[in-house]
Amino acid sequence: MEDNQKQSFWKEEKGEISIKGIAITIGIIILVGMSITIIQGKMGNWLDDIWGIIKTQLEGIK
């Protein structure tokens, strides 16, 4: 009996793609892309500041 339930579950779910599902997936991809772009923009300044501090410290050691 349990075998039949598993088979019917996979049979029902297999290949089910809807317009709403595609739209949600594309929306999530766009949000992730925007988030990465925003984080990279802010990290560039942050990394430059840290690199400047490290260089200053290394020059002080010489």
C-alpha positions as CSV (number, residue, x, y, z in Angstrom):
1,M,0.0,0.0,0.0
2,E,2.8,2.4,0.9
3,D,4.5,1.6,-2.4
4,N,1.4,2.7,-4.3
5,Q,1.2,6.0,-2.4
6,K,4.8,6.8,-3.3
7,Q,4.3,5.9,-6.9
8,S,1.2,8.1,-7.2
9,F,2.9,11.0,-5.4
10,W,5.8,10.9,-7.9
11,K,3.5,10.4,-10.8
12,E,1.4,13.4,-9.8
13,E,4.3,15.7,-9.2
14,K,6.4,14.7,-12.2
15,G,6.6,17.4,-14.9
16,E,4.2,19.9,-13.3
17,I,5.4,23.3,-14.4
18,S,3.1,26.3,-14.2
19,I,3.4,29.9,-15.3
20,K,3.1,31.0,-11.6
21,G,6.0,28.7,-10.7
22,I,8.2,30.0,-13.5
23,A,7.3,33.6,-12.6
24,I,8.3,33.0,-8.9
25,T,11.6,31.4,-9.9
26,I,12.5,34.3,-12.2
27,G,11.5,36.8,-9.5
28,I,13.8,35.0,-7.0
29,I,16.7,35.0,-9.5
30,I,16.2,38.7,-10.1
31,L,16.2,39.5,-6.3
32,V,19.3,37.4,-5.7
33,G,21.1,39.2,-8.6
34,M,20.1,42.6,-7.3
35,S,21.3,41.6,-3.8
36,I,24.6,40.4,-5.1
37,T,25.1,43.7,-7.0
38,I,24.3,45.8,-4.0
39,I,26.6,43.8,-1.7
40,Q,29.4,43.9,-4.2
41,G,29.1,47.7,-4.5
42,K,29.4,48.1,-0.8
43,M,32.0,45.5,-0.3
44,G,34.3,47.2,-2.8
45,N,34.6,50.2,-0.5
46,W,34.9,48.1,2.5
47,L,37.6,45.9,1.1
48,D,39.5,49.0,-0.1
49,D,39.4,50.4,3.4
50,I,40.6,47.2,5.0
51,W,43.4,46.8,2.4
52,G,44.5,50.4,3.2
53,I,44.7,49.6,6.9
54,I,46.7,46.5,6.2
55,K,49.1,48.3,3.9
56,T,49.6,51.0,6.5
57,Q,50.3,48.4,9.2
58,L,52.8,46.6,6.9
59,E,54.6,49.9,6.1
60,G,54.9,50.6,9.8
61,I,56.6,47.2,10.4
62,K,59.4,48.0,7.8
